[in-house]
Amino acid sequence: MTRKPPASPPRSRPAFRRRAGRWLLGLALLLALAGAGHTLLWRLVEQRLEDGFQAWAEARRAEGWRIAHGTPRRGGWPMAAALTLPAPRAAAPGGTEWQAESLTLRVPLLRPGTLQAEPEGRQSLRLGGATLPFAADRMLATLPLAAGAMPDHADLSAAQLRIGAGAEGVAVEAAAARLARQPRAGEGEAALTLSLTAEELTLPVATPLGRTLRGATLEVALTGPLPDPRPWPARAAQWRDAGGTLEVRALTLRADEVAASAAATLALDAALQPRGAGTLRITGAPLLLEALGRAGMVPERTATLARGLLPLLSRPDPETGQPSLEVAVTLENRTLSAARLPLARLPALVLPP
């Protein structure tokens, strides 16, 4: 009986290894090309970001702004193109000035039409003769990136915001704001709108309701047209004469069981002082009255009279169903009145030169 020779190993294994090697080589080449392309894209976006900032700064300087900063540093690899400006400072004509310890401008590579601005460290904002220092654990502004055009809106968020100096300042756990503009707004149209929310505000001094506000919101609209750049008094007069108004569409404050909301329309009178009218709604008015009485801000006789009137004047809140008090408020000749009763004499509004 003859024996069969042993079977030879399959010849396809070397061919498979050669094909696998070519695939791996091709994959390595693709990864190298992708890496090179990503690096090239990052450098292009980085250069465009720096050129765009320099063009913006030169345009502002031509308008009379003062722009200053330290030597820019590039960064952000690999997911963004970033430009860090040490000690930035921007001063606009009219006395408005902002400065910070550092500012990072960032364009995410996955969102090339978005610009992020992240200031860090201590900051300050000067309006006229008043300077307001502030800082936050994190602050981020996001706005659309359009070559040669001012953005039509911007969003700002902040965590652990501290406004003012030391114990005399206000601490805010979280805040968010959105500013939108319509430069071609006519009379009666909103040229600027601002919405603001804040949570857990700690005040520097105690109020009759304590030092903590649980939340606050603000939504205002400045009707146009916007005045031309000029000294503030002339700018305010131009805006007033064009029919400009400030619409306080919503203002709310919450402090535990007491809440207040207001809406009003304000303008400037002949002396460039605010005047206007609106409504104020208070939920938990009896608790507020008791707190004001304990603080000695309302005489006992007035408080007793108010306790009898509150049930007659209150109506169920449309959202919560709780009794709420709604009164008309006016501001005329620097006097703030509610239900035709003068409440306070406000200081004169002094515009910067």
HELIX and SHEET records of a PDB file:
HELIX    1   1 SER A   12  ALA A   62  1                                  51    
HELIX    2   2 GLY A  166  GLU A  168  5                                   3    
HELIX    3   3 TRP A  232  ASP A  241  1                                  10    
HELIX    4   4 ALA A  285  ARG A  294  1                                  10    
HELIX    5   5 GLU A  300  LEU A  313  1                                  14    
SHEET    1   A 5 ARG A  66  ALA A  68  0                                        
SHEET    2   A 5 ARG A  89  ALA A  92 -1                                        
SHEET    3   A 5 THR A  96  PRO A 108 -1                                        
SHEET    4   A 5 ALA A  80  PRO A  86 -1                                        
SHEET    5   A 5 ARG A  73  GLY A  75 -1                                        
SHEET    1   B14 ARG A  66  ALA A  68  0                                        
SHEET    2   B14 ARG A  89  ALA A  92 -1                                        
SHEET    3   B14 THR A  96  PRO A 108 -1                                        
SHEET    4   B14 THR A 114  LEU A 127 -1                                        
SHEET    5   B14 ALA A 130  PRO A 144 -1                                        
SHEET    6   B14 HIS A 153  ILE A 163 -1                                        
SHEET    7   B14 VAL A 170  ARG A 181 -1                                        
SHEET    8   B14 ALA A 190  THR A 207 -1                                        
SHEET    9   B14 GLY A 210  THR A 223 -1                                        
SHEET   10   B14 LEU A 246  ALA A 255 -1                                        
SHEET   11   B14 VAL A 258  LEU A 268 -1                                        
SHEET   12   B14 PRO A 274  THR A 283 -1                                        
SHEET   13   B14 PRO A 323  GLU A 332 -1                                        
SHEET   14   B14 SER A 314  PRO A 316 -1                                        
SHEET    1   C15 ARG A  66  ALA A  68  0                                        
SHEET    2   C15 ARG A  89  ALA A  92 -1                                        
SHEET    3   C15 THR A  96  PRO A 108 -1                                        
SHEET    4   C15 THR A 114  LEU A 127 -1                                        
SHEET    5   C15 ALA A 130  PRO A 144 -1                                        
SHEET    6   C15 HIS A 153  ILE A 163 -1                                        
SHEET    7   C15 VAL A 170  ARG A 181 -1                                        
SHEET    8   C15 ALA A 190  THR A 207 -1                                        
SHEET    9   C15 GLY A 210  THR A 223 -1                                        
SHEET   10   C15 LEU A 246  ALA A 255 -1                                        
SHEET   11   C15 VAL A 258  LEU A 268 -1                                        
SHEET   12   C15 PRO A 274  THR A 283 -1                                        
SHEET   13   C15 PRO A 323  GLU A 332 -1                                        
SHEET   14   C15 THR A 335  ALA A 338 -1                                        
SHEET   15   C15 LEU A 341  ARG A 345 -1                                        
END                                                                             
